[in-house]
Amino acid sequence: MATATPWGLAEKETWFKQQPIRRSYLKDVVTKIERLKMSYDVVQYGTLSLNPSHYPLFLVKTKNFNPKKKTIVITGGVHGYETSGVHGAIAFMEREALKYADKFNIICAPCISPWAYETINRWNPKAIDPNRSFTSDSPAEECELFLKAMQPYTNNVYAHFDLHETTDTDNTIFRPAKALRDGKPEDPWSEIPDGFYLVGDSANPRPEFQKAIIQSVKKVTHIAPADEHGHIIGEKLEQEGVVNYPVKKLFLCTGFSNAEYTTTTEVYPDSPKVTAENCVDAQVAAITGGLDFLSQ
Ligand SMILES: [Zn+2]
């Protein structure tokens, strides 16, 4: 196959201009974060330079941070289009986090990439995938600002839950767009799996922790089955509903700290068997399942 030319700045700018705003971060997300101020410390850690008044970025933290307690990090909206990641992170803080606050310090960044939330995109405005960009000197402002805000905690994270979705549009829109951007064809993926799964760290897989999360999510929604090759999204299944990636090598969000336990949740929102509420509930069940395991 002939090699195509990767996008330059002009093509990325053209792509950016083709992305309409489709929902409101301030209305859908920030209003909910504001309400959390009743129970938590809510701090703004930056804003997107694209439109500073429109895209304030927040951390929500349990009050009375205590260095003697272990610190838990929850991130949503690294991929802004993955709706239940954003609303699941907020729902966990609304419904469950205070129950764990005696035991843990909890820090939640509910929506790391808010322009992508509004435009229902995987990439940021510069056509960068934030979830390949958690590096020092990150080209993605969304990652750079988050990493800077997390600096005081980075060496003391005990567990990190990064909330995502795997959607039908990954195959129909985002992977084809990536092939165009990079000027090279994407490896063919199998079908998008119908059900929930987790991505652990192949360098620190923590199978019992992942298993406890799957058991908790199972009470809320169905778990993705392996395909005929024993894979999910082209990766070997390690146990029911769990694949592993080298998260630090790929500069994924869960690789940002040296947390003892990490997981990336992948909810499938396009299943005929689920609703938007059910997807949010699955994200919450994933976090509580993991925290209950860590509380034993
Ligand atoms: Zn994602």
py3Dmol code that shows the C-alpha trace and the ligand (Angstrom):
import py3Dmol

protein = """\
ATOM      1  CA  MET A   1       0.000   0.000   0.000  1.00  0.00           C
ATOM      2  CA  ALA A   2       1.283   3.463  -0.876  1.00  0.00           C
ATOM      3  CA  THR A   3       2.349   5.486   2.092  1.00  0.00           C
ATOM      4  CA  ALA A   4       0.234   8.563   2.662  1.00  0.00           C
ATOM      5  CA  THR A   5       1.568  11.808   4.057  1.00  0.00           C
ATOM      6  CA  PRO A   6       0.934  12.377   7.767  1.00  0.00           C
ATOM      7  CA  TRP A   7      -0.993  15.488   8.683  1.00  0.00           C
ATOM      8  CA  GLY A   8       0.889  18.704   9.194  1.00  0.00           C
ATOM      9  CA  LEU A   9      -0.346  21.702  11.135  1.00  0.00           C
ATOM     10  CA  ALA A  10      -2.640  22.818   8.278  1.00  0.00           C
ATOM     11  CA  GLU A  11      -4.470  19.475   8.132  1.00  0.00           C
ATOM     12  CA  LYS A  12      -4.794  19.406  11.926  1.00  0.00           C
ATOM     13  CA  GLU A  13      -6.238  22.926  11.842  1.00  0.00           C
ATOM     14  CA  THR A  14      -8.720  21.860   9.142  1.00  0.00           C
ATOM     15  CA  TRP A  15      -9.748  18.897  11.281  1.00  0.00           C
ATOM     16  CA  PHE A  16     -10.161  21.174  14.324  1.00  0.00           C
ATOM     17  CA  LYS A  17     -12.451  23.533  12.399  1.00  0.00           C
ATOM     18  CA  GLN A  18     -14.643  20.620  11.367  1.00  0.00           C
ATOM     19  CA  GLN A  19     -15.492  19.734  14.987  1.00  0.00           C
ATOM     20  CA  PRO A  20     -18.726  21.386  16.115  1.00  0.00           C
ATOM     21  CA  ILE A  21     -19.545  21.895  19.791  1.00  0.00           C
ATOM     22  CA  ARG A  22     -22.204  19.295  20.563  1.00  0.00           C
ATOM     23  CA  ARG A  23     -22.762  19.612  24.297  1.00  0.00           C
ATOM     24  CA  SER A  24     -21.855  21.935  27.147  1.00  0.00           C
ATOM     25  CA  TYR A  25     -19.050  21.191  29.592  1.00  0.00           C
ATOM     26  CA  LEU A  26     -20.052  24.118  31.819  1.00  0.00           C
ATOM     27  CA  LYS A  27     -23.691  23.057  31.936  1.00  0.00           C
ATOM     28  CA  ASP A  28     -23.332  19.264  32.108  1.00  0.00           C
ATOM     29  CA  VAL A  29     -20.130  18.878  34.090  1.00  0.00           C
ATOM     30  CA  VAL A  30     -19.030  22.051  35.895  1.00  0.00           C
ATOM     31  CA  THR A  31     -22.440  22.561  37.526  1.00  0.00           C
ATOM     32  CA  LYS A  32     -22.126  19.082  39.032  1.00  0.00           C
ATOM     33  CA  ILE A  33     -18.533  19.753  40.161  1.00  0.00           C
ATOM     34  CA  GLU A  34     -19.659  23.016  41.784  1.00  0.00           C
ATOM     35  CA  ARG A  35     -22.194  21.114  43.880  1.00  0.00           C
ATOM     36  CA  LEU A  36     -19.413  18.882  45.224  1.00  0.00           C
ATOM     37  CA  LYS A  37     -17.995  21.931  47.040  1.00  0.00           C
ATOM     38  CA  MET A  38     -20.465  21.183  49.841  1.00  0.00           C
ATOM     39  CA  SER A  39     -18.494  18.082  50.791  1.00  0.00           C
ATOM     40  CA  TYR A  40     -15.054  18.370  49.204  1.00  0.00           C
ATOM     41  CA  ASP A  41     -12.202  20.727  48.480  1.00  0.00           C
ATOM     42  CA  VAL A  42     -12.634  21.696  44.831  1.00  0.00           C
ATOM     43  CA  VAL A  43      -9.606  23.383  43.278  1.00  0.00           C
ATOM     44  CA  GLN A  44      -9.149  24.734  39.804  1.00  0.00           C
ATOM     45  CA  TYR A  45      -5.782  23.611  38.462  1.00  0.00           C
ATOM     46  CA  GLY A  46      -5.818  25.363  35.128  1.00  0.00           C
ATOM     47  CA  THR A  47      -7.878  26.043  32.063  1.00  0.00           C
ATOM     48  CA  LEU A  48      -7.569  25.246  28.382  1.00  0.00           C
ATOM     49  CA  SER A  49      -5.868  28.063  26.471  1.00  0.00           C
ATOM     50  CA  LEU A  50      -8.337  27.629  23.605  1.00  0.00           C
ATOM     51  CA  ASN A  51     -11.082  29.355  25.618  1.00  0.00           C
ATOM     52  CA  PRO A  52     -10.009  29.928  29.232  1.00  0.00           C
ATOM     53  CA  SER A  53     -13.369  30.990  30.671  1.00  0.00           C
ATOM     54  CA  HIS A  54     -15.081  28.044  29.037  1.00  0.00           C
ATOM     55  CA  TYR A  55     -12.751  25.226  30.062  1.00  0.00           C
ATOM     56  CA  PRO A  56     -11.758  25.481  33.746  1.00  0.00           C
ATOM     57  CA  LEU A  57     -10.135  22.270  35.005  1.00  0.00           C
ATOM     58  CA  PHE A  58     -10.839  20.889  38.465  1.00  0.00           C
ATOM     59  CA  LEU A  59      -9.588  18.495  41.100  1.00  0.00           C
ATOM     60  CA  VAL A  60     -12.064  17.345  43.727  1.00  0.00           C
ATOM     61  CA  LYS A  61     -10.365  16.220  46.941  1.00  0.00           C
ATOM     62  CA  THR A  62     -11.545  14.763  50.220  1.00  0.00           C
ATOM     63  CA  LYS A  63     -11.140  17.283  53.015  1.00  0.00           C
ATOM     64  CA  ASN A  64      -8.440  16.985  55.695  1.00  0.00           C
ATOM     65  CA  PHE A  65      -5.845  15.349  53.514  1.00  0.00           C
ATOM     66  CA  ASN A  66      -3.783  13.170  55.811  1.00  0.00           C
ATOM     67  CA  PRO A  67      -0.351  11.867  54.813  1.00  0.00           C
ATOM     68  CA  LYS A  68      -0.930   8.835  57.027  1.00  0.00           C
ATOM     69  CA  LYS A  69      -3.770   7.708  54.800  1.00  0.00           C
ATOM     70  CA  LYS A  70      -3.255   6.110  51.413  1.00  0.00           C
ATOM     71  CA  THR A  71      -4.108   8.262  48.412  1.00  0.00           C
ATOM     72  CA  ILE A  72      -6.506   7.186  45.684  1.00  0.00           C
ATOM     73  CA  VAL A  73      -6.698   8.930  42.297  1.00  0.00           C
ATOM     74  CA  ILE A  74      -9.714   8.823  40.009  1.00  0.00           C
ATOM     75  CA  THR A  75      -9.571  10.313  36.530  1.00  0.00           C
ATOM     76  CA  GLY A  76     -12.327  10.762  33.958  1.00  0.00           C
ATOM     77  CA  GLY A  77     -12.580  12.404  30.578  1.00  0.00           C
ATOM     78  CA  VAL A  78      -8.996  11.741  29.498  1.00  0.00           C
ATOM     79  CA  HIS A  79     -10.957  10.901  26.378  1.00  0.00           C
ATOM     80  CA  GLY A  80     -13.681  13.528  26.467  1.00  0.00           C
ATOM     81  CA  TYR A  81     -16.160  11.594  24.324  1.00  0.00           C
ATOM     82  CA  GLU A  82     -16.253   8.744  26.830  1.00  0.00           C
ATOM     83  CA  THR A  83     -19.236  10.149  28.678  1.00  0.00           C
ATOM     84  CA  SER A  84     -19.622   7.670  31.514  1.00  0.00           C
ATOM     85  CA  GLY A  85     -15.986   8.209  32.472  1.00  0.00           C
ATOM     86  CA  VAL A  86     -16.738  11.856  33.264  1.00  0.00           C
ATOM     87  CA  HIS A  87     -20.130  11.297  34.870  1.00  0.00           C
ATOM     88  CA  GLY A  88     -18.995   8.096  36.584  1.00  0.00           C
ATOM     89  CA  ALA A  89     -16.143   9.936  38.309  1.00  0.00           C
ATOM     90  CA  ILE A  90     -18.573  12.605  39.502  1.00  0.00           C
ATOM     91  CA  ALA A  91     -21.201  10.023  40.543  1.00  0.00           C
ATOM     92  CA  PHE A  92     -18.587   8.184  42.615  1.00  0.00           C
ATOM     93  CA  MET A  93     -17.761  11.424  44.435  1.00  0.00           C
ATOM     94  CA  GLU A  94     -21.477  12.217  44.902  1.00  0.00           C
ATOM     95  CA  ARG A  95     -22.544   8.794  46.119  1.00  0.00           C
ATOM     96  CA  GLU A  96     -19.633   6.794  47.489  1.00  0.00           C
ATOM     97  CA  ALA A  97     -16.371   8.621  48.109  1.00  0.00           C
ATOM     98  CA  LEU A  98     -17.224   9.920  51.580  1.00  0.00           C
ATOM     99  CA  LYS A  99     -17.739   6.330  52.756  1.00  0.00           C
ATOM    100  CA  TYR A 100     -14.061   5.700  52.016  1.00  0.00           C
ATOM    101  CA  ALA A 101     -12.713   9.030  53.253  1.00  0.00           C
ATOM    102  CA  ASP A 102     -11.821   7.710  56.735  1.00  0.00           C
ATOM    103  CA  LYS A 103      -9.464   5.259  55.174  1.00  0.00           C
ATOM    104  CA  PHE A 104      -8.183   7.056  52.093  1.00  0.00           C
ATOM    105  CA  ASN A 105      -7.370  10.482  50.712  1.00  0.00           C
ATOM    106  CA  ILE A 106      -9.258  10.676  47.415  1.00  0.00           C
ATOM    107  CA  ILE A 107      -8.398  12.994  44.512  1.00  0.00           C
ATOM    108  CA  CYS A 108     -10.665  13.063  41.480  1.00  0.00           C
ATOM    109  CA  ALA A 109     -10.088  14.842  38.168  1.00  0.00           C
ATOM    110  CA  PRO A 110     -13.510  14.345  36.572  1.00  0.00           C
ATOM    111  CA  CYS A 111     -12.827  15.725  33.089  1.00  0.00           C
ATOM    112  CA  ILE A 112      -9.253  16.114  31.904  1.00  0.00           C
ATOM    113  CA  SER A 113     -10.128  16.956  28.281  1.00  0.00           C
ATOM    114  CA  PRO A 114     -13.234  19.173  28.291  1.00  0.00           C
ATOM    115  CA  TRP A 115     -13.078  20.433  24.678  1.00  0.00           C
ATOM    116  CA  ALA A 116     -13.210  16.789  23.616  1.00  0.00           C
ATOM    117  CA  TYR A 117     -16.187  16.316  25.957  1.00  0.00           C
ATOM    118  CA  GLU A 118     -18.015  19.096  24.125  1.00  0.00           C
ATOM    119  CA  THR A 119     -17.102  17.990  20.614  1.00  0.00           C
ATOM    120  CA  ILE A 120     -17.416  14.254  21.440  1.00  0.00           C
ATOM    121  CA  ASN A 121     -13.838  13.587  20.420  1.00  0.00           C
ATOM    122  CA  ARG A 122     -10.956  11.367  21.365  1.00  0.00           C
ATOM    123  CA  TRP A 123      -8.299  13.947  20.544  1.00  0.00           C
ATOM    124  CA  ASN A 124      -7.633  17.378  21.964  1.00  0.00           C
ATOM    125  CA  PRO A 125      -7.933  20.518  19.757  1.00  0.00           C
ATOM    126  CA  LYS A 126      -4.476  19.840  18.314  1.00  0.00           C
ATOM    127  CA  ALA A 127      -5.417  16.323  17.160  1.00  0.00           C
ATOM    128  CA  ILE A 128      -3.366  14.759  19.984  1.00  0.00           C
ATOM    129  CA  ASP A 129      -4.609  11.698  21.875  1.00  0.00           C
ATOM    130  CA  PRO A 130      -4.159  12.652  25.554  1.00  0.00           C
ATOM    131  CA  ASN A 131      -4.019   9.017  26.556  1.00  0.00           C
ATOM    132  CA  ARG A 132      -0.724   8.542  24.767  1.00  0.00           C
ATOM    133  CA  SER A 133       0.707  11.777  26.121  1.00  0.00           C
ATOM    134  CA  PHE A 134       1.207  11.558  29.891  1.00  0.00           C
ATOM    135  CA  THR A 135       4.899  12.437  29.654  1.00  0.00           C
ATOM    136  CA  SER A 136       7.022  15.189  31.079  1.00  0.00           C
ATOM    137  CA  ASP A 137       7.098  17.812  28.316  1.00  0.00           C
ATOM    138  CA  SER A 138       3.730  16.569  27.109  1.00  0.00           C
ATOM    139  CA  PRO A 139       2.593  18.058  23.799  1.00  0.00           C
ATOM    140  CA  ALA A 140      -0.963  17.938  25.191  1.00  0.00           C
ATOM    141  CA  GLU A 141      -1.843  20.837  27.470  1.00  0.00           C
ATOM    142  CA  GLU A 142      -4.527  18.671  29.112  1.00  0.00           C
ATOM    143  CA  CYS A 143      -1.856  16.210  30.306  1.00  0.00           C
ATOM    144  CA  GLU A 144       0.718  18.839  31.187  1.00  0.00           C
ATOM    145  CA  LEU A 145      -1.707  20.720  33.436  1.00  0.00           C
ATOM    146  CA  PHE A 146      -2.925  17.555  35.139  1.00  0.00           C
ATOM    147  CA  LEU A 147       0.612  16.281  35.765  1.00  0.00           C
ATOM    148  CA  LYS A 148       1.641  19.610  37.235  1.00  0.00           C
ATOM    149  CA  ALA A 149      -1.389  19.680  39.525  1.00  0.00           C
ATOM    150  CA  MET A 150      -0.689  16.129  40.654  1.00  0.00           C
ATOM    151  CA  GLN A 151       3.011  16.693  41.323  1.00  0.00           C
ATOM    152  CA  PRO A 152       2.644  16.920  45.140  1.00  0.00           C
ATOM    153  CA  TYR A 153       0.919  13.510  45.154  1.00  0.00           C
ATOM    154  CA  THR A 154       2.644  11.625  42.340  1.00  0.00           C
ATOM    155  CA  ASN A 155       5.047   9.702  44.579  1.00  0.00           C
ATOM    156  CA  ASN A 156       2.342   8.730  47.054  1.00  0.00           C
ATOM    157  CA  VAL A 157      -0.487   7.360  44.953  1.00  0.00           C
ATOM    158  CA  TYR A 158      -1.668   4.000  46.223  1.00  0.00           C
ATOM    159  CA  ALA A 159      -4.285   3.231  43.586  1.00  0.00           C
ATOM    160  CA  HIS A 160      -5.453   4.910  40.410  1.00  0.00           C
ATOM    161  CA  PHE A 161      -8.697   4.278  38.537  1.00  0.00           C
ATOM    162  CA  ASP A 162      -8.868   5.830  35.057  1.00  0.00           C
ATOM    163  CA  LEU A 163     -12.409   5.718  33.683  1.00  0.00           C
ATOM    164  CA  HIS A 164     -12.925   5.110  29.954  1.00  0.00           C
ATOM    165  CA  GLU A 165     -15.290   3.661  27.374  1.00  0.00           C
ATOM    166  CA  THR A 166     -14.725   1.624  24.240  1.00  0.00           C
ATOM    167  CA  THR A 167     -17.306   2.790  21.696  1.00  0.00           C
ATOM    168  CA  ASP A 168     -18.465   1.760  18.234  1.00  0.00           C
ATOM    169  CA  THR A 169     -17.070   5.077  16.996  1.00  0.00           C
ATOM    170  CA  ASP A 170     -13.573   3.880  17.920  1.00  0.00           C
ATOM    171  CA  ASN A 171     -13.748   1.691  14.817  1.00  0.00           C
ATOM    172  CA  THR A 172     -15.962   3.903  12.610  1.00  0.00           C
ATOM    173  CA  ILE A 173     -14.483   7.359  13.295  1.00  0.00           C
ATOM    174  CA  PHE A 174     -11.451   7.546  15.539  1.00  0.00           C
ATOM    175  CA  ARG A 175      -9.264   4.769  14.206  1.00  0.00           C
ATOM    176  CA  PRO A 176      -9.836   5.800  10.567  1.00  0.00           C
ATOM    177  CA  ALA A 177      -9.019   9.406  11.547  1.00  0.00           C
ATOM    178  CA  LYS A 178      -5.805   8.240  13.220  1.00  0.00           C
ATOM    179  CA  ALA A 179      -4.782   6.366  10.070  1.00  0.00           C
ATOM    180  CA  LEU A 180      -5.247   9.587   8.070  1.00  0.00           C
ATOM    181  CA  ARG A 181      -3.450  11.747  10.655  1.00  0.00           C
ATOM    182  CA  ASP A 182      -0.448   9.447  10.830  1.00  0.00           C
ATOM    183  CA  GLY A 183      -0.382   8.560   7.131  1.00  0.00           C
ATOM    184  CA  LYS A 184      -0.344   4.846   7.841  1.00  0.00           C
ATOM    185  CA  PRO A 185      -3.034   2.208   7.981  1.00  0.00           C
ATOM    186  CA  GLU A 186      -4.176   1.019  11.385  1.00  0.00           C
ATOM    187  CA  ASP A 187      -3.820  -2.657  12.219  1.00  0.00           C
ATOM    188  CA  PRO A 188      -7.256  -4.172  11.836  1.00  0.00           C
ATOM    189  CA  TRP A 189      -9.063  -4.482  15.161  1.00  0.00           C
ATOM    190  CA  SER A 190     -11.513  -7.135  15.984  1.00  0.00           C
ATOM    191  CA  GLU A 191     -15.053  -6.033  16.641  1.00  0.00           C
ATOM    192  CA  ILE A 192     -15.726  -3.747  19.550  1.00  0.00           C
ATOM    193  CA  PRO A 193     -16.481  -6.110  22.440  1.00  0.00           C
ATOM    194  CA  ASP A 194     -20.000  -6.011  23.872  1.00  0.00           C
ATOM    195  CA  GLY A 195     -19.412  -5.546  27.543  1.00  0.00           C
ATOM    196  CA  PHE A 196     -17.225  -4.085  30.249  1.00  0.00           C
ATOM    197  CA  TYR A 197     -13.506  -4.821  30.498  1.00  0.00           C
ATOM    198  CA  LEU A 198     -10.392  -3.548  32.259  1.00  0.00           C
ATOM    199  CA  VAL A 199      -6.901  -2.666  31.126  1.00  0.00           C
ATOM    200  CA  GLY A 200      -4.252  -3.488  33.707  1.00  0.00           C
ATOM    201  CA  ASP A 201      -0.543  -2.759  33.602  1.00  0.00           C
ATOM    202  CA  SER A 202       1.512  -5.608  32.122  1.00  0.00           C
ATOM    203  CA  ALA A 203       4.459  -4.444  34.265  1.00  0.00           C
ATOM    204  CA  ASN A 204       2.316  -4.563  37.442  1.00  0.00           C
ATOM    205  CA  PRO A 205      -0.833  -6.530  36.636  1.00  0.00           C
ATOM    206  CA  ARG A 206      -2.346  -7.062  40.126  1.00  0.00           C
ATOM    207  CA  PRO A 207      -4.748  -9.803  39.015  1.00  0.00           C
ATOM    208  CA  GLU A 208      -6.607 -10.111  42.337  1.00  0.00           C
ATOM    209  CA  PHE A 209      -7.381  -6.402  42.347  1.00  0.00           C
ATOM    210  CA  GLN A 210      -8.652  -6.548  38.749  1.00  0.00           C
ATOM    211  CA  LYS A 211     -10.711  -9.621  39.595  1.00  0.00           C
ATOM    212  CA  ALA A 212     -12.381  -7.882  42.537  1.00  0.00           C
ATOM    213  CA  ILE A 213     -13.357  -5.008  40.225  1.00  0.00           C
ATOM    214  CA  ILE A 214     -14.823  -7.364  37.615  1.00  0.00           C
ATOM    215  CA  GLN A 215     -16.844  -9.153  40.312  1.00  0.00           C
ATOM    216  CA  SER A 216     -18.275  -5.828  41.491  1.00  0.00           C
ATOM    217  CA  VAL A 217     -19.095  -4.567  37.977  1.00  0.00           C
ATOM    218  CA  LYS A 218     -20.744  -7.888  37.136  1.00  0.00           C
ATOM    219  CA  LYS A 219     -23.539  -7.055  39.552  1.00  0.00           C
ATOM    220  CA  VAL A 220     -24.339  -3.984  37.413  1.00  0.00           C
ATOM    221  CA  THR A 221     -23.546  -4.881  33.808  1.00  0.00           C
ATOM    222  CA  HIS A 222     -22.214  -7.688  31.614  1.00  0.00           C
ATOM    223  CA  ILE A 223     -18.515  -8.364  31.085  1.00  0.00           C
ATOM    224  CA  ALA A 224     -17.031  -8.471  27.562  1.00  0.00           C
ATOM    225  CA  PRO A 225     -16.463 -11.990  26.243  1.00  0.00           C
ATOM    226  CA  ALA A 226     -13.233 -12.951  24.499  1.00  0.00           C
ATOM    227  CA  ASP A 227     -13.332 -13.337  20.713  1.00  0.00           C
ATOM    228  CA  GLU A 228     -12.576 -16.619  18.936  1.00  0.00           C
ATOM    229  CA  HIS A 229      -8.828 -16.004  19.455  1.00  0.00           C
ATOM    230  CA  GLY A 230      -9.195 -15.468  23.199  1.00  0.00           C
ATOM    231  CA  HIS A 231      -8.677 -11.730  22.736  1.00  0.00           C
ATOM    232  CA  ILE A 232     -10.400  -8.431  23.479  1.00  0.00           C
ATOM    233  CA  ILE A 233      -9.457  -5.542  21.143  1.00  0.00           C
ATOM    234  CA  GLY A 234      -6.635  -7.679  19.789  1.00  0.00           C
ATOM    235  CA  GLU A 235      -5.061  -8.244  23.221  1.00  0.00           C
ATOM    236  CA  LYS A 236      -4.797 -11.577  24.999  1.00  0.00           C
ATOM    237  CA  LEU A 237      -7.315 -11.980  27.781  1.00  0.00           C
ATOM    238  CA  GLU A 238      -5.477 -12.442  31.112  1.00  0.00           C
ATOM    239  CA  GLN A 239      -8.598 -13.400  33.031  1.00  0.00           C
ATOM    240  CA  GLU A 240     -12.294 -12.715  32.593  1.00  0.00           C
ATOM    241  CA  GLY A 241     -12.669  -9.117  31.369  1.00  0.00           C
ATOM    242  CA  VAL A 242      -9.017  -8.138  31.807  1.00  0.00           C
ATOM    243  CA  VAL A 243      -6.276  -7.316  29.292  1.00  0.00           C
ATOM    244  CA  ASN A 244      -2.923  -5.719  30.122  1.00  0.00           C
ATOM    245  CA  TYR A 245      -0.956  -2.980  28.375  1.00  0.00           C
ATOM    246  CA  PRO A 246       2.515  -1.629  29.161  1.00  0.00           C
ATOM    247  CA  VAL A 247       0.925   1.551  30.474  1.00  0.00           C
ATOM    248  CA  LYS A 248       4.091   3.511  31.219  1.00  0.00           C
ATOM    249  CA  LYS A 249       5.661   2.746  27.853  1.00  0.00           C
ATOM    250  CA  LEU A 250       2.496   3.919  26.110  1.00  0.00           C
ATOM    251  CA  PHE A 251       2.279   7.069  28.272  1.00  0.00           C
ATOM    252  CA  LEU A 252      -1.235   6.170  29.370  1.00  0.00           C
ATOM    253  CA  CYS A 253      -2.827   8.096  32.210  1.00  0.00           C
ATOM    254  CA  THR A 254      -2.468   5.211  34.697  1.00  0.00           C
ATOM    255  CA  GLY A 255       1.292   5.287  34.167  1.00  0.00           C
ATOM    256  CA  PHE A 256       1.697   8.832  35.497  1.00  0.00           C
ATOM    257  CA  SER A 257       2.505   7.779  39.075  1.00  0.00           C
ATOM    258  CA  ASN A 258       4.114   4.784  40.734  1.00  0.00           C
ATOM    259  CA  ALA A 259       0.780   3.639  42.136  1.00  0.00           C
ATOM    260  CA  GLU A 260       0.769   0.133  43.558  1.00  0.00           C
ATOM    261  CA  TYR A 261      -2.577  -0.605  41.953  1.00  0.00           C
ATOM    262  CA  THR A 262      -3.851   0.781  38.648  1.00  0.00           C
ATOM    263  CA  THR A 263      -6.687  -0.025  36.321  1.00  0.00           C
ATOM    264  CA  THR A 264      -8.371   1.495  33.305  1.00  0.00           C
ATOM    265  CA  THR A 265     -12.091   0.812  33.050  1.00  0.00           C
ATOM    266  CA  GLU A 266     -13.680   0.308  29.632  1.00  0.00           C
ATOM    267  CA  VAL A 267     -17.458   0.578  29.574  1.00  0.00           C
ATOM    268  CA  TYR A 268     -19.275  -0.294  26.325  1.00  0.00           C
ATOM    269  CA  PRO A 269     -22.036   2.311  26.001  1.00  0.00           C
ATOM    270  CA  ASP A 270     -23.373   1.146  22.614  1.00  0.00           C
ATOM    271  CA  SER A 271     -24.659  -2.198  23.852  1.00  0.00           C
ATOM    272  CA  PRO A 272     -28.402  -2.746  23.358  1.00  0.00           C
ATOM    273  CA  LYS A 273     -28.357  -4.077  26.927  1.00  0.00           C
ATOM    274  CA  VAL A 274     -27.253  -0.856  28.672  1.00  0.00           C
ATOM    275  CA  THR A 275     -28.455   2.678  29.378  1.00  0.00           C
ATOM    276  CA  ALA A 276     -26.475   5.838  30.118  1.00  0.00           C
ATOM    277  CA  GLU A 277     -27.299   5.447  33.832  1.00  0.00           C
ATOM    278  CA  ASN A 278     -26.182   1.842  33.765  1.00  0.00           C
ATOM    279  CA  CYS A 279     -22.824   2.875  32.279  1.00  0.00           C
ATOM    280  CA  VAL A 280     -22.319   5.409  35.064  1.00  0.00           C
ATOM    281  CA  ASP A 281     -23.275   2.775  37.636  1.00  0.00           C
ATOM    282  CA  ALA A 282     -20.705   0.394  36.139  1.00  0.00           C
ATOM    283  CA  GLN A 283     -17.947   2.993  36.554  1.00  0.00           C
ATOM    284  CA  VAL A 284     -18.969   3.572  40.181  1.00  0.00           C
ATOM    285  CA  ALA A 285     -19.092  -0.185  40.837  1.00  0.00           C
ATOM    286  CA  ALA A 286     -15.599  -0.553  39.405  1.00  0.00           C
ATOM    287  CA  ILE A 287     -14.174   1.981  41.855  1.00  0.00           C
ATOM    288  CA  THR A 288     -16.042   0.660  44.894  1.00  0.00           C
ATOM    289  CA  GLY A 289     -15.093  -2.929  43.986  1.00  0.00           C
ATOM    290  CA  GLY A 290     -11.440  -1.929  43.836  1.00  0.00           C
ATOM    291  CA  LEU A 291     -11.562   0.130  47.035  1.00  0.00           C
ATOM    292  CA  ASP A 292     -13.374  -2.617  48.952  1.00  0.00           C
ATOM    293  CA  PHE A 293     -10.590  -5.001  47.914  1.00  0.00           C
ATOM    294  CA  LEU A 294      -7.939  -2.518  49.040  1.00  0.00           C
ATOM    295  CA  SER A 295      -9.764  -1.957  52.338  1.00  0.00           C
ATOM    296  CA  GLN A 296      -9.580  -5.622  53.370  1.00  0.00           C
TER     297      GLN A 296
END
"""
ligand_1 = """\
1
ZN
Zn -10.545 6.123 26.387
"""
view = py3Dmol.view(width=600, height=400)
view.addModel(protein, "pdb")
view.setStyle({"model": 0}, {"cartoon": {"style": "trace"}})
view.addModel(ligand_1, "xyz")
view.setStyle({"model": 1}, {"stick": {}})
view.zoomTo()
view.show()
